[in-house]
Amino acid sequence: MAPHVLTVARSPRHGFAKQSCTRIRLLPGLGVDGDAHAGVTVQHLSRKRQFPHAPNLRQVHLLQAELLAELAEQGFAVAPGALGENVTTLGMDLLSLPRGTRLRLGAHALVELTGLRNPCRQIDENIGPGAMAAVLARAADGSLIRKAGVMAVVLEAGEVQAGDPILVAQLPVEAEPLQPV
C-alpha cells in the first residue's frame, strides 16, 4: 500500500489531543488553519514563555499510525489525534527520514521536516501510566529513540484529507538525522 494520510485533526485550543476532522488547510509559514499551534513564531505554550520570538518549527505534527497499532498491542487505546498530531500517516517510516525532507501531502500541500516531537509527561496523564515509556525505545548503541512523530513547517498551501497520497518530494543534500524540536 502506498503511503497516505489516514486522518487529519486540529484544535483551536491548546490542549493535548486534537479533534479528527474531514480536512485541514495548511498555510505557508503558519501551519494548520484554525489550529492553536499555527503561527510564524513558536506557539507551544512552555516554549513560547521561554522563547517568544523563536521561529515556529512545529507548525504541523505528523504521526505514523503504526505507532498507534504498537500502543494498542501494549494495551493503550489511542485514537488518531489523541497524541496531538495533525496528520496521521500510514505506510511511511517518518522517523527514518532526515531533517529537511520535503513531503507532498495530497495534491498541493508541501511540508519540510524540522525534527522529532519530544514526548512529555502529558502522554502518561492523557493516555495512561506507562504510555510515555511506550513511545520511547533504545537503539542498539543505547541512544534514545523518540517515536511520538515528527514536526514540520508548511512551504506550500493545500488542503489535506484522509486518503491523500504522501510523496517524498525532495530529500536534503546532507542527510542529518532528526533531532527533537
QUIUR-V792987 format. One line per field, one symbol per residue. ss: DSSP state (A for helix, B for strand, O for the rest). psi: psi as a letter, one per 40 degrees, with the letter a starting at -180 (. if undefined). burial: I if it has 24 or more other C-alpha atoms within 12 Angstrom, else O. Layout:
ss = ???
psi = ???
burial = ???
This chain:
ss = OOOBBBBBBBOOOOOOOOBBBOBBBBBOOOBBOOOOOOOOBOOOAAAAAAOOOOBOOOOBBBBBAAAAAAAAAOOOOOOOOOOOOOBBBBOOOAAAOOBOOBBBBOOOBBBBBBBBOOOOOAAAAAAOOOAAAAOBBBOOOOOBBBOOOBBBBBBBOBBBBOOOBBBBBBOOOOOBOOOBO
psi = hihihdiiiiheihadiihiidiihhhhedahheidehidihehddddddgeeiigefdhhhhhdddddddddeehhhihedeeidhhihehgddeiihehhhhhaddhhihhdaihhiieddddddihedddeeiihideeihhhefaiiiihdhiiihiheiihihdhiidhghihih.
burial = OOIIIIIIIIIOOOIIIIIIIOIIIIIIIIIIIIIIIIIIIIIIOOOOOOOOOOIIIIIIIIIIIIIIOOIOOOOIOIIIIIIIIIIIIIOIIIIOIIIIIIIIIIOIIIIIIIIIIIIIOOIOOOIOOOIIIIIIOOOOOOOOIIIIIIIIIIIIIIIIIIIIIIIIOOOOOOOOOIIII
